[in-house]
Amino acid sequence: MSSTAGGLAAIDPGRSKCGLALADAAAAEVVEAGILPPDACLRQIQAWSQAGRCRTVLLGNGTGSGPWRRHLAEHPLAVIVVPEAGTTLAARQRFWQLEPPRGWRRLLPEGLRLPPRDLDDVVAQLLLERHLQCPLQRRHCRWLNGSGAAGPVA
């Protein structure tokens, strides 16, 4: 797919926090993901772009996408606005596929399980998966923190 040349990222935009994921489409894998404040998210996308790791950004059309369209237009990136409908509920289910429940959570029916953290990064991953039309793994995913530094996902 031509839009994956040079890397493909997705943003679940928000006013106070954003989900962000960078995919290696050829390997069907998310290589970096995190939940960042908007300014740190933009800095991370700029860093990926300058390093040649990202050429295209999928932007969810939900809350806060308007300012993101303007910010991203200032950079040499292709931006594809994609629908976010249904991603919040789908992210809950996808979270448990990526991180199967452990301990007492395994005993709860799936509908009663609440993920132990925010899911904005999983929503960004869902945007990637919908666009690429295939599931993505997180075997070697690095977790981004608010400072822009990355570390392994726990």
Phi, psi and omega per residue, in radians:
M1 nan 2.247 -3.026
S2 -1.129 -0.527 -3.108
S3 -1.251 -0.143 3.128
T4 -1.650 -0.136 3.139
A5 -1.078 2.205 -3.136
G6 1.486 -0.045 3.079
G7 1.930 2.656 -3.100
L8 -2.359 2.174 3.110
A9 -2.062 2.799 3.059
A10 -2.376 2.540 3.120
I11 -2.190 2.257 2.903
D12 -1.711 1.675 -2.987
P13 -1.295 2.555 3.055
G14 -2.601 2.986 -3.128
R15 -1.411 -0.634 -3.106
S16 -1.915 -0.368 3.110
K17 -2.660 2.656 -3.104
C18 -2.324 2.451 2.977
G19 -1.496 2.429 -3.085
L20 -2.435 2.386 3.091
A21 -2.538 2.452 3.070
L22 -2.029 2.226 -3.080
A23 -1.934 2.546 2.864
D24 -1.775 1.661 -3.038
A25 -1.108 -0.606 -3.127
A26 -1.115 -0.603 3.136
A27 -1.636 -0.034 -3.097
A28 0.926 0.897 -3.059
E29 -2.501 2.500 2.957
V30 -1.493 2.162 -3.069
V31 -1.721 -0.466 3.054
E32 -2.544 2.495 3.136
A33 -2.712 2.743 3.092
G34 3.136 3.048 3.053
I35 -2.096 2.006 -3.001
L36 -2.229 2.721 2.940
P37 -1.109 2.668 -3.073
P38 -0.919 -0.731 -3.118
D39 -1.156 -0.691 3.098
A40 -1.189 -0.609 3.097
C41 -1.099 -0.799 3.127
L42 -1.116 -0.722 3.093
R43 -1.073 -0.675 -3.131
Q44 -1.174 -0.730 3.107
I45 -1.113 -0.715 3.085
Q46 -1.058 -0.756 -3.138
A47 -1.107 -0.779 3.103
W48 -1.067 -0.737 -3.127
S49 -1.116 -0.829 -3.131
Q50 -1.115 -0.520 3.132
A51 -1.501 -0.016 -3.132
G52 1.318 0.293 -3.108
R53 -1.586 -0.229 -3.096
C54 -2.515 2.213 3.094
R55 -2.095 -0.363 -3.092
T56 -2.294 2.403 3.117
V57 -2.142 2.210 2.978
L58 -1.552 2.252 -3.103
L59 -2.079 2.070 3.070
G60 -1.104 2.490 -3.051
N61 -1.535 0.279 -3.087
G62 -1.443 -2.712 -3.101
T63 -0.906 2.246 3.052
G64 1.449 0.129 -3.095
S65 -1.311 -0.444 -3.130
G66 -0.992 -0.957 3.112
P67 -1.072 -0.595 3.126
W68 -1.121 -0.670 3.105
R69 -1.025 -0.742 3.132
R70 -1.174 -0.777 3.139
H71 -1.080 -0.792 -3.077
L72 -1.242 -0.450 3.121
A73 -1.154 -0.334 3.138
E74 -1.425 -0.016 -3.067
H75 -2.133 2.716 -3.113
P76 -1.367 1.084 -3.117
L77 -2.202 2.528 2.958
A78 -1.427 2.301 3.140
V79 -2.044 2.241 3.093
I80 -2.080 2.032 3.114
V81 -1.470 2.217 -3.059
V82 -2.174 2.617 3.139
P83 -1.207 2.473 3.114
E84 -1.801 0.036 -3.046
A85 -0.914 2.233 3.063
G86 1.387 0.036 -3.038
T87 -1.293 -0.487 -3.116
T88 -1.131 -0.842 3.109
L89 -1.198 -0.700 3.125
A90 -1.115 -0.582 -3.139
A91 -1.146 -0.606 3.107
R92 -1.080 -0.811 3.127
Q93 -1.140 -0.761 -3.113
R94 -1.137 -0.623 3.111
F95 -0.971 -0.830 -3.093
W96 -1.230 -0.393 3.020
Q97 -1.276 -0.686 3.136
L98 -1.295 -0.645 -3.102
E99 -2.290 1.444 -3.093
P100 -0.941 2.500 -3.105
P101 -1.082 2.547 3.110
R102 -2.148 2.863 3.067
G103 1.046 -2.437 -3.075
W104 -1.158 -0.396 3.139
R105 -1.108 -0.477 3.113
R106 -1.088 -0.471 -3.070
L107 -1.397 -0.330 -3.127
L108 -1.339 2.488 2.988
P109 -1.063 2.571 -3.055
E110 -0.909 -0.706 -3.110
G111 -1.170 -0.312 -3.139
L112 -1.717 -0.124 -3.141
R113 -1.353 2.223 3.034
L114 -1.926 2.217 3.109
P115 -1.020 2.548 -3.085
P116 -1.404 0.126 -3.114
R117 -2.662 2.991 3.062
D118 -1.129 2.693 -3.024
L119 -2.026 0.278 -3.061
D120 -1.019 -0.649 3.107
D121 -1.182 -0.594 3.104
V122 -1.214 -0.642 3.055
V123 -1.075 -0.770 3.103
A124 -1.050 -0.711 3.101
Q125 -1.117 -0.695 3.093
L126 -1.080 -0.658 3.090
L127 -1.077 -0.719 3.086
L128 -1.108 -0.819 -3.099
E129 -1.098 -0.710 3.098
R130 -1.121 -0.734 -3.128
H131 -1.159 -0.768 -3.112
L132 -1.427 -0.258 -3.127
Q133 1.046 0.703 3.044
C134 -2.763 2.642 3.089
P135 -1.268 2.594 3.109
L136 -2.012 2.458 3.105
Q137 -1.649 2.981 3.085
R138 -2.248 0.725 -3.080
R139 -1.069 -0.679 -3.078
H140 -2.193 0.536 -3.074
C141 -1.259 2.369 3.039
R142 -1.773 2.376 -3.119
W143 -1.545 2.253 3.109
L144 -1.580 2.373 3.040
N145 -1.871 3.040 -3.032
G146 -1.077 -0.292 -3.134
S147 -1.499 -0.106 -3.111
G148 1.638 -0.166 3.078
A149 -1.384 2.708 -3.133
A150 -2.078 2.639 3.055
G151 -2.553 2.933 -3.131
P152 -1.151 2.564 3.072
V153 -1.235 2.299 3.140
A154 -1.281 nan nan
